[in-house]
Amino acid sequence: MKSPLCRALAMLAALATNFHTSVQALPLEGRQTQAAGYLAAAFLGNVPSVFLHLASPQSPSTFSRLNGGQPSLVPTKGTKGARDPFILFSQDKSKLWVLATDLDIGKTNWSAAQTNGSRSIFVWESTDGVNWSQDRLVELMPPNAGYVWAPSAIWDVDRNAYAVFWSSRTYQADDPAHLGPSQGPFIFYSHTSDFVTFTTPARWEPNVTTTYIDQEIQYLGGETYIRYISDTANLRIVLDRSDTGLFGQWNRVGRPVDKTREGAAAYRDILNPSRYYLWEDNYTGGADAGYECYYTETFTVPYTPCDPALTPKGMRHGGVVQIESGMYEALQRNFVQALSNPLYLNHLAAQKWFDSPEFVAYLKYLQYFKEPKYIKYLSYPGSTLKALELLQQEQFRKDILIPETVNRMYEEGLAASGAPPRQV
């Protein structure tokens, strides 16, 4: 039986208020410095909002959920449900976009969602990675489409624009109620320079008759790309390769994982650039539904399961990007600012942030400006109770809420702890 204290802490975690944590990352192309971590976006089960997660370069399959376990981006338009989030960074590094499917399956059913679903996608944007725009809807398909699902995007060098991909079913023009047979699902695309205006949609590979959804594309250099797509006939994710560009000839490599999966997400290892990770969504797994992690260094099948396995469990169709040091540090600063809210602290402990050497070093520096009489509060970094006690100090609560103070202390704390200087 749980003690009253344990029950109280559990209630605090459940009641945690939203603490907005946002990050900005930069394109892989033209990167000048090594990335400092990974940022993942996903939705959880049938919770139709965008959740953000963070991992260090040393732990590419061990993520911590941000924002106190609450969604970081909550849709307010359309169906008020967002699934399949995709993260994209502008080529000039001035903007960050999040794209997502407009669908709350809890308000409908799969038949209705596929015949008369939303033909729009959600778009969020940020110029600094901290302050986000309101969600907006962008219509991508004409009325003969049954839905628009799982948007993703990549820079198209040949068009000097972003190529945006998604899947749709379509109906005959004389069937406005979509009662007759449909074509697809097939993958469509459009181009945009600003994610506001888009070119007329077209079929990607119009001569292909196989039905696909959930495209995930990675650029390998030159004219070479790989893609993961979900084959709806065989309920498997398949791997294709093109050495003739985005709109060239795609050749089948095989099935990285021969199991019922969908919703691929892929990213490159920071410390070992020859290694690439693939997440596949075990969407039929019941209580175990969610992403599983695999990797390859050769793009031959089958892929190898990640060890350790992906955590936290339950992440569903999303995306992963590398983030640079400035944004990784901003996340750490935001974590420290969150300490002013006791309702958030238990979540930090549960996510083992107090066990992170960098985070602990920063917290130790913040022992009330190195005053020895306060050391006891952080002498046990993994102790929620000690940290809760620390929060009772009025001066700490005041200082930690002032961004300028936090930034200054962070820079001084890095120097004091002997951490590497920030990469510029």
C-alpha positions in Angstrom: 0.0 0.0 0.0 1.4 3.4 -0.9 2.2 5.8 1.8 0.3 9.2 2.0 3.5 10.9 0.9 3.8 8.7 -2.2 0.2 9.3 -3.0 0.6 13.0 -2.6 3.6 13.0 -5.0 1.6 11.0 -7.5 -1.2 13.6 -7.3 1.3 16.4 -7.8 2.6 14.7 -11.0 -0.9 14.2 -12.3 -1.9 17.8 -11.6 1.3 19.2 -13.2 0.5 22.4 -15.1 1.8 23.0 -18.6 5.3 24.4 -18.7 6.0 25.4 -22.3 9.3 24.0 -23.5 10.3 24.6 -27.1 13.5 24.0 -29.0 15.0 25.0 -32.3 17.2 22.9 -34.4 19.2 23.4 -37.6 19.3 21.5 -41.0 21.7 18.6 -41.4 22.8 20.0 -44.7 25.8 22.3 -44.2 26.2 21.6 -40.5 29.4 23.2 -39.2 29.4 21.8 -35.7 28.5 18.5 -34.1 24.9 18.3 -32.9 24.3 18.3 -29.1 21.3 16.1 -28.9 18.1 14.7 -30.4 14.6 16.1 -30.4 11.7 13.8 -31.0 8.0 14.7 -31.7 5.3 12.2 -31.4 1.7 11.7 -30.3 0.8 9.3 -27.5 -1.8 6.6 -28.0 -5.0 8.3 -28.9 -4.0 11.6 -27.3 -4.2 13.9 -30.4 -1.5 16.5 -29.5 2.2 16.9 -30.1 4.6 15.8 -27.4 8.3 16.6 -27.4 11.2 14.5 -26.1 14.9 15.0 -25.7 18.0 12.7 -25.8 21.7 13.2 -25.5 24.2 12.1 -28.2 25.4 9.3 -25.8 21.9 7.9 -25.4 20.2 8.0 -28.9 17.4 5.6 -27.9 16.8 7.0 -24.4 14.5 10.0 -24.4 13.0 12.2 -21.7 9.5 13.6 -22.2 9.4 17.4 -21.9 6.8 19.8 -20.6 6.0 17.8 -17.5 4.6 15.0 -19.6 2.0 17.3 -21.1 1.7 18.1 -24.8 3.9 20.9 -26.1 1.6 21.8 -29.0 -2.1 21.5 -28.7 -4.4 22.1 -31.7 -7.3 24.5 -31.5 -8.7 24.3 -35.1 -10.2 21.7 -37.4 -10.8 18.5 -35.6 -8.7 19.8 -32.7 -6.7 16.7 -32.9 -3.1 16.4 -34.2 -1.3 13.1 -35.1 1.8 12.1 -37.0 3.9 15.3 -36.2 6.8 16.0 -38.4 9.6 18.5 -37.6 11.4 20.5 -40.3 14.0 23.3 -40.2 14.4 26.0 -42.8 17.4 26.0 -45.0 18.5 29.5 -43.7 18.0 28.3 -40.1 15.5 31.1 -39.4 12.4 29.0 -38.8 11.2 25.8 -37.3 8.0 24.1 -38.5 5.9 21.3 -37.1 3.4 19.7 -39.5 0.7 17.3 -38.4 -2.4 15.3 -39.5 -5.7 17.0 -38.6 -7.5 14.0 -37.0 -9.0 13.2 -33.6 -10.1 9.6 -34.0 -11.9 9.8 -30.7 -14.6 12.0 -32.3 -15.1 9.8 -35.4 -14.3 6.4 -36.8 -11.8 5.1 -39.3 -14.3 4.6 -42.1 -15.5 8.2 -41.8 -11.9 9.5 -41.4 -10.9 7.9 -44.7 -13.9 8.9 -46.8 -14.7 12.4 -45.6 -11.8 13.3 -43.3 -9.8 16.6 -43.2 -8.0 17.6 -46.3 -5.8 20.0 -44.4 -2.7 19.8 -42.2 -1.7 21.6 -39.1 1.3 24.0 -39.2 3.1 25.5 -36.3 6.1 27.8 -36.7 8.7 29.5 -34.6 11.5 32.0 -35.3 13.3 31.3 -32.0 12.2 27.8 -31.0 10.7 29.2 -27.8 7.7 31.3 -28.9 5.3 29.3 -31.2 2.6 30.6 -33.5 -1.0 29.5 -33.1 -1.8 26.4 -35.0 -3.2 27.0 -38.5 -4.7 24.8 -41.1 -3.5 24.5 -44.7 -5.7 22.7 -47.2 -3.6 20.5 -49.5 -6.1 18.5 -51.5 -9.3 19.3 -53.5 -12.8 18.0 -52.5 -12.4 14.7 -54.3 -9.9 13.6 -51.7 -11.0 11.6 -48.7 -8.3 12.8 -46.3 -4.7 14.1 -46.0 -2.5 12.0 -43.6 1.0 12.0 -42.3 2.7 15.1 -43.9 6.4 15.2 -44.2 8.8 17.5 -46.0 12.3 17.8 -47.3 14.3 20.4 -49.1 14.2 19.9 -52.9 17.5 21.2 -54.3 16.3 21.1 -57.9 13.2 23.3 -57.1 14.8 25.5 -54.5 11.7 24.8 -52.3 10.4 22.4 -49.8 8.7 19.3 -51.2 5.8 18.3 -48.9 4.5 14.7 -49.1 1.4 13.1 -47.7 -1.1 10.2 -48.4 -4.7 10.5 -49.7 -7.5 8.5 -51.2 -9.4 10.1 -54.0 -12.9 9.7 -55.5 -14.5 10.4 -58.9 -15.5 14.0 -59.5 -19.2 13.0 -59.9 -19.1 11.3 -56.4 -19.1 14.3 -54.0 -20.4 12.3 -51.1 -17.6 9.7 -51.6 -20.0 6.8 -51.7 -18.3 4.9 -54.6 -15.0 3.2 -54.9 -11.8 5.2 -54.2 -8.3 5.2 -55.6 -5.4 4.7 -53.3 -4.1 5.5 -50.8 -1.3 7.0 -52.8 1.4 9.5 -51.9 1.0 13.0 -53.2 3.3 16.0 -53.0 3.4 19.8 -53.4 6.1 22.5 -53.2 6.2 25.5 -50.9 8.7 28.1 -49.9 6.9 29.3 -46.7 4.3 26.6 -45.7 1.6 29.1 -46.4 1.1 28.8 -50.2 1.5 25.5 -52.0 1.7 24.4 -55.6 -1.1 22.2 -57.1 -0.8 18.7 -55.6 0.4 15.8 -57.8 0.9 12.1 -57.5 4.4 10.9 -56.5 5.2 8.1 -58.9 1.8 8.2 -60.8 2.5 4.9 -62.5 2.8 2.9 -59.3 -0.3 1.0 -58.4 0.8 -0.3 -54.9 -1.0 1.6 -52.1 1.3 3.4 -49.7 1.1 5.7 -46.7 3.5 7.2 -44.1 6.6 8.3 -46.2 9.8 9.1 -44.4 12.7 10.4 -46.5 16.4 10.8 -45.7 19.0 12.5 -47.9 22.3 10.7 -48.1 24.2 13.1 -50.4 24.5 13.8 -54.1 21.4 12.4 -55.8 20.9 9.6 -53.3 17.9 9.3 -51.0 16.4 6.5 -49.0 12.7 6.3 -48.0 10.6 4.2 -45.7 6.9 3.8 -46.7 4.1 1.7 -45.3 2.8 -0.9 -47.7 -0.9 -1.0 -46.9 -1.4 -4.4 -48.6 1.2 -6.2 -46.6 1.1 -4.1 -43.5 4.9 -3.7 -43.5 7.3 -0.8 -43.7 9.5 -1.1 -46.8 12.9 0.5 -47.7 13.5 2.0 -51.1 16.6 3.8 -52.5 17.0 6.3 -55.3 20.3 7.4 -56.8 18.6 9.7 -59.2 17.0 12.2 -56.9 13.7 12.7 -55.1 11.6 12.2 -58.3 13.9 9.7 -59.9 13.7 5.9 -60.0 13.1 4.2 -56.6 14.4 0.7 -56.1 13.1 -1.7 -53.5 15.7 -2.9 -50.9 13.4 -4.9 -48.6 11.7 -4.9 -45.2 13.9 -3.6 -42.4 11.6 -5.3 -39.9 9.2 -8.1 -41.1 6.4 -7.3 -38.7 3.1 -5.4 -38.8 4.3 -1.9 -38.4 3.7 1.6 -39.8 4.6 5.3 -39.3 8.4 5.2 -39.8 10.7 7.9 -38.3 14.4 8.0 -39.0 17.5 9.9 -37.9 21.3 9.7 -38.0 23.6 9.0 -35.1 25.5 12.1 -33.9 28.6 10.3 -32.6 28.7 7.6 -35.3 27.5 9.2 -38.5 27.6 5.8 -40.4 24.7 4.6 -38.2 21.1 5.4 -38.9 18.1 4.7 -36.7 14.6 3.6 -37.7 11.5 3.8 -35.5 8.6 1.6 -36.4 5.2 1.9 -34.8 3.8 -1.3 -33.4 0.3 0.1 -33.7 -1.4 -3.3 -33.2 0.5 -4.0 -29.9 -2.3 -3.1 -27.5 -0.7 -2.2 -24.2 2.7 -2.4 -25.9 1.7 -0.2 -28.9 4.2 2.5 -29.8 7.6 2.9 -31.4 10.4 0.3 -31.5 13.9 1.3 -32.4 16.2 -0.4 -34.9 19.5 0.6 -36.6 21.6 0.0 -39.7 25.0 1.0 -41.0 24.6 -0.5 -44.5 21.0 0.0 -45.4 20.7 -3.7 -45.9 17.9 -5.7 -44.3 17.1 -6.8 -41.7 17.9 -4.0 -39.3 19.2 -4.6 -35.7 17.1 -3.9 -32.6 18.5 -1.0 -30.5 20.1 -1.8 -27.2 18.9 -0.4 -24.9 15.4 -0.4 -26.3 13.6 2.9 -27.0 12.2 4.8 -24.1 9.8 6.2 -23.0 7.3 3.7 -24.3 4.2 4.7 -26.0 5.5 7.2 -28.5 3.5 7.0 -31.8 4.1 8.2 -35.4 6.3 11.2 -35.3 9.8 12.4 -36.2 13.3 13.0 -34.8 15.9 15.6 -35.6 19.3 16.6 -34.3 19.6 19.8 -32.4 22.6 22.0 -31.9 24.2 23.1 -28.6 22.3 26.4 -28.2 18.9 24.8 -28.3 20.1 21.8 -26.2 21.3 24.3 -23.6 18.0 26.2 -23.9 16.2 23.0 -22.9 18.3 22.6 -19.9 17.7 26.2 -18.9 14.0 25.7 -19.3 14.2 22.6 -17.1 15.8 24.6 -14.4 13.2 27.4 -14.7 10.6 24.7 -14.3 11.9 23.9 -10.8 10.1 27.0 -9.6 6.9 24.9 -10.0 6.8 22.1 -7.4 4.1 20.3 -9.4 6.7 19.7 -12.1 9.5 18.4 -10.0 8.3 14.8 -9.5 8.2 14.4 -13.3 11.8 15.5 -13.6 12.9 13.0 -11.0 10.9 10.2 -12.8 12.5 11.1 -16.1 15.9 10.8 -14.3 17.0 14.3 -15.2 18.6 14.5 -11.7 20.9 11.7 -12.8 22.2 13.6 -15.9 25.8 14.7 -15.1 25.4 18.0 -16.9 22.1 18.8 -15.3 23.3 17.9 -11.8 26.5 20.0 -12.3 24.2 23.0 -13.2 22.0 22.4 -10.2 24.9 22.1 -7.9 26.2 25.5 -9.2 22.8 26.9 -8.4 23.1 25.9 -4.7 22.1 29.5 -3.9 25.2 31.0 -5.5 27.6 28.5 -3.9 26.5 29.3 -0.3 27.6 26.3 1.8 24.6 26.4 4.0 22.4 25.3 1.1 24.5 22.4 -0.1 22.3 19.9 1.8 19.4 20.5 -0.6 21.3 19.1 -3.6 23.6 16.6 -1.9 21.3 13.8 -3.2 20.5 14.8 -6.8 18.0 11.9 -7.2 15.9 12.8 -4.2 12.6 14.5 -5.0 12.1 15.3 -1.4 15.4 17.2 -1.1 14.7 19.2 -4.2 11.2 20.0 -3.0 12.8 21.3 0.2 15.2 23.4 -1.8 12.3 25.0 -3.6 11.0 26.5 -0.4 13.9 29.1 -0.5 12.3 32.3 -1.6 15.4 33.8 -3.3 15.9 30.7 -5.4 12.3 30.9 -6.6 12.7 34.6 -7.5 16.0 34.3 -9.3 15.0 31.2 -11.3 12.1 33.0 -12.8 14.2 35.7 -14.3 15.5 34.6 -17.8 18.4 37.0 -17.8 19.6 35.6 -14.4 19.1 32.1 -15.5 21.2 32.7 -18.7 24.0 34.3 -16.8 24.1 31.6 -14.1 24.0 29.0 -16.8 27.1 30.4 -18.6 28.9 30.9 -15.3 27.9 27.4 -14.2 29.3 25.9 -17.4 32.6 27.6 -16.8 32.7 26.6 -13.1 31.9 23.0 -13.8 34.6 22.7 -16.5 32.2 21.9 -19.2 33.2 22.5 -22.8 32.5 26.0 -24.1 29.5 26.6 -26.2 30.0 26.0 -29.9 29.2 29.1 -32.0 
